[in-house]
Amino acid sequence: MLLYPLQEAVDLLTSKLTAARKSLEETVEDLEWLREQVTVMEVNFARVHNVSHPHSPEEEMLKNGMMV
């Protein structure tokens, strides 16, 4: 086990706490960015799905070149 003088221990712990808070802040920002990217991806999947699957029989007829 290491022994530090009181002021040196306080300084060391303060610097470690500052670094940990900065790391936490960066991690939260990264998670927010990831959440946004997941939302964008879900919207794009829905758009691709909607383009490839007609919603009504009329749309199916138009797709196949039939008159409504």
HELIX and SHEET records of a PDB file:
HELIX    1   1 LEU A    6  SER A   52  1                                  47    
HELIX    2   2 PRO A   57  LYS A   63  1                                   7    
END                                                                             
